[in-house]
Amino acid sequence: MKNQPKHITIATILIGMLAIILFFADVFSGSLHIPINEVLSILTTQKSSNETWTFIILNFRLPKAVVATIIGAGLSISGLMMQTLFRNPLTEPYILGISSGASLGVALYIMASTAIGGTIFSSVLSSFGLVTAAILGSGIVMIIIVIVSMKVTDAVSLLIVGIMIGSVTSAIVSILQYFSSPDQVHSFIMWTFGSLSGITWNEVNIMIWCFIPAFLYALMLQKNLNAMLLGDNYAHGMGVNIRKMRLSVIIATSVLTGTLTAFTGPIGFIGVAVPHIARYIFKTSDHKQLMPATILIGIDLMLVCDIISQLPGNQSTLPINAVTAIFGAPVVIWVIFSNRHMKGGV
Amino acid sequence: MNQSISYDSILRTINLSIGYKTSKKETLTVLSGMNLEIFRGELVCLIGPNGSGKSTLIRTMSGMQPALAGQVLIDGKQLLAKDAMHNAHILSVVLTDRVNINNLSTFQIASLGRHPHTNWLGVLTEHDKQIINTALSDVGIFNLKDRLFSSLSDGEKQRAMVAKALAQDTPLILLDEPTAHLDLPNRVEMMRLLRNLARTRNKSILLSTHELDLALQAADRIWLMTPQEGIEAGTPEDLVLNGSFQRAFVNQSFDFDMATGTFRIAYTTNKKIKLSGDCIRTFWTKRALQRHGYMITDETGGTEVIVSNEFWQVVQPKKEPVICNTIIEVLMALVIK
C-alpha cells in the first residue's frame, strides 16, 4: 500500500522535524565553537556570557540559517513547478534564463562600478547595489519570458526560447569578462560561487517580503499542477486556463528564483534534484503531497549543505554551489538506486 | 437498466463554422453552417475519411479551438472558447494524447475528473470519493484502483480516462478516437462500455472513430463527414440505405456488402466459378475463392465446386472430379493443369 496518505503524513512530519533539528545544527555549527547551551540561551533570551558569541549567533549565523531555509524551500518548489509545467524531468528553475539575467546584471554592475569609482571589490560584493543589479537583470529576463509565453502557444517552444535567452545573456557575460580586469573577473566569479554568509537582517527582510507572497501563490497552484500532469489538452478539458497557468508558474518561479539569486548568487542543483528525491521517497506525483515534501526536503538538503560548507572545525568555508552538487548528486543517485523498480519522470 | 433515448437534445450547434485562422486576415474554413444535435443518453459516432475535419470538429466542440462562426449549446449553456472552467462543467473529454505519469494510482487519475468541482486546495470530499468509485466500477476497473496507472494495460488506461470523464459528471462526454491504441477485443469492449454508459448513466456520448464496423453496430446515430458533402447525421441504417455511407468510403479497393453490413476488400476477379451447397462451409469457401480472384457465378458448364458437410468436390471440364478435405486442397486442385 504505497499510496496510503497516513504513511505520507508521517514521513512529511519526520522530514519537517528533521528540518527544525538541522536549522539549530546550522546555527550551532561554524568556525568558532560556541557551547550548545550558550547557543540556546542566545536564541531564547538573546543574552550570553560572551558578547561576541551573541553577535555572531544573532547577526551572522541566524540570518544565514534563515536564508538557507528560504533558498531550500524556494528553489525546490520552483523546480517542481517547472518540471510539471514542462513535463520534463530535467527542467530546473533557472532553465528560462533567470539566473543568467541576474548574472548579467551583476557582471554589468561589477564592471561599471569598478570602472567608475575604483571601489574595492570586497565591499562591492556585499553592497546593496549588487543585489539591485541582480534583481534588475533577472527581472528584465522575466518580463521578456512572460511576454514570450503570452505569444507562444506550446510549452516546448517557450522552453527553447528561454534557453536561447539564457544563452544570449551568458554570451554577453562572457564578452564582459573578456574585456575585464582579473580583479573584476574574480569578484564576479566569487558571486557565481554562491554564498549565504554576510547577509544582513535588512537584506533578509527584503528577501522574505519578496519570497512569502510568491511562495504562497506557488502553494495555491498545487491543484492546477495536478491537472497539468495529464497534459495541456486534458488540463484544459478539466477547466484549467493553460495560458494563465503557465504565466502564473513563470511569475512565481521568477520572483522566487530572481530574489534568491540576487542575494546569494545562483545556487544550482537543488531545484532540479529535490523534486526527484521527493518523488522517489514519497512515490507519488500528487502535488498535494509532493509540494510539502519537496519544500521540506529542499530545506533539509540546503541546511545540510550549509553545515558542510563551513567545514566544521575549520576556519575556511567552501563555496555553497560546489557543496550542493558534490553532496547532492550522490544523494540523488542513492535514492534512484534504492528504488530501481521505479521509473523516473515527472 | 436499459432506458430508451428521450430525444430531448443535450447538444445543439447553431450555424457552426469550423476551421483555422491561418494568419491574421485569412481563415481556412473546413465546414460551415452546421446545425447538429445530440440527444440525451445517445451514443453518436463521428466518422469520415482522413482529412474530412473530424478532429477540427471535436476540438471546436470541446472548446479547445474557437468556432469561426455560430455557436455550440450544451444543456442550454453556450460553449465559451475562452472559459475553460465553464466548459469543464458541461462537457468532459477523452483524448488521444498519451498520458505518461509514473507515480499516480488509477484512483488518483480518475479523481482528477473532480477538478472543476473541488475547492481551491483540491480536497476530495466523501461525496467526491463516492462519485470516483462509482465511475471506476462503471468502467469495470474498480479492482485496479490502487494500482499505479503506469502499470495498467492500454485498454485499462483508456478505461481509467473514461472513468476520469465520468467523474467529471458532465451531461456530455467527447471522445477523440477512444479505440485507436487498442486491440480488437478491447475495441469492441470499449464500444460496448460506452454504449452501456450512454444508456444506464443517461450520458450523451460523441466519439470520433475509424472503426466503421463497430460504429455501424454500436452508434445510435452517426455523423458522417466527407470533404465533398460536409456532414450528414442519421441512424447507421438510414445512412446505409440512402447510400451516403457507401459514397463516403467505397472506392476501387473496398466493397460494402449491403446484405451483411460489412466491408469487403474488393479483389480483382477474372476467373468464373460456380459454387453449390448451402452450409457454413460454403460461405467460407466463397471467401477463399474470392480472395484468390474467382468470381462466383451461376453459369453451369464451367468449373464448379460442390460443398457438402464432409468434403469438397472440384469438377472441371475435361478432367476427373477431385475430392478435397480442406480448402487449400480445393485451391490447389483448381490450378493443377
Interface residues (C-beta under 8 A of the other chain):
Chain A: M1 N3 M220 Q222 K223 N226 A227 L229 L230 G231 N233 Y234 H236 G237 M238 G239 V240 N241 I242 R279 K283 T284 S285 D286 K288 M342 K343 G344 G345 V346
Chain B: S62 G63 M64 A84 M85 H86 N87 A88 H89 S92 V93 L95 D97 V99 N100 I101 N102 N103 L104 S105 Q108 I109 L112 G113 H115 P116 T118 W120 L121 G122 D146 S150 Q168
